[in-house]
Amino acid sequence: MSNSYSIEPIGVCRTPYAQKFAIPRQPGLVPAAQGIIEMAPGFDNPDLLRGLEQYSHIWLTFLFHQNLEQGWRPTIRPPRLGGNARIGVLASRSTFRPNGLGQSVVEIEAVDIDSRPPRVIIRGMDLLDGTPIIDIKPYIPYADSIPKARGGMAQKAPQTISVEFAKAALQLIQQLPVSKYPNLQQIIVEVLQQDPRPAYKAKRQDDKRYTMQLFDLDISWHFNDGCAKVESVAPLNN
Ligand code: SAM
């Protein structure tokens, strides 16, 4: 008997995160960001989702599909430890892991079984646009929430930093259509509050100009005096 099993994604998650850089490191940190799970052919019978609307949150199991080709390593250097100390991959939430599976609890905004394909609208995910979804399960507070659990190196959410906008960047955001870029300003604030720079730079002064991609926009900022300042917002590859 073979020890290998094949898995077929049941859907795909559409998110504003067009690249890995600056995606929050855990779910729930950017509640302003909305995602859409579209059920895949073969799993698009609305019956699969019937009753899910009774829950406020779901567990998503998904593939770190953009890392699969790079394989995995037994130890990793978590951002929480400044990117220097090594721990076992199974003692971490690293994306470079055996089988490349991720799991996140996210909020349900709506369950739309009448659309074709059926969709689940979610909030606060930490997933790249196009992430294959392997499974969806309801989050059950009495069993899944353990308030006294030990959180190891991640007992508390990381400290946030403040975010400012240059006048021109703010004006541009305000001119963009809300239907295409829902909550854009708030998403930028919540993403940059997490200080998405590489771990070894966290909270340190730094003169570099950074660019992240949200939706089809390039968003540039720099870090100064403990604060992230958004300098420009422009269509991708402009
Ligand atoms: N909450 C999940 C878990 O614990 O399994 C994910 C944690 S992981 C540290 C979150 C990071 O995964 C994000 O910041 C992003 O860089 C990365 N990521 C998200 N979707 C991905 C994908 N489809 N392929 C590769 N990396 C991805």
Boltz pocket constraint, residues with backbone or C-beta under 6 A from the ligand:
constraints:
  - pocket:
      binder: B
      contacts: [[A, 20], [A, 21], [A, 22], [A, 23], [A, 24], [A, 25], [A, 26], [A, 27], [A, 63], [A, 64], [A, 65], [A, 66], [A, 67], [A, 93], [A, 94], [A, 95], [A, 101], [A, 102], [A, 103], [A, 104], [A, 126], [A, 127], [A, 128], [A, 130], [A, 131], [A, 132]]
      max_distance: 6.0
